[in-house]
Amino acid sequence: MATVNFSVPDDVKAAFDRVFKGKNKSAVIADFMRRAVDETKQQKRREGIFRLLTQRRSQRSTATDAEIRAARTMVRS
């Protein structure tokens, strides 16, 4: 198991100690770190998908207003 040392503002430390009193603070911080890693991976994945969709948008065909109206009419029938 690794040991990590980092500095935080005193008010953050005091609030953390109050909120997580009686808890295994190392486990709490490890869970926060896992979540941060997962959220960052998910955000990068979303950005990649967004870039791909945006890039492909220019390659797809577009429908005219008349074609859209006709499709809506057909679906509503």
Secondary structure, DSSP 8 states (H G I E B T S, - for coil): ---------HHHHHHHHHHTTTS-HHHHHHHHHHHHHHHHHHHHHHHHHHHHHHHHHTTS----HHHHHHHHHHHH-
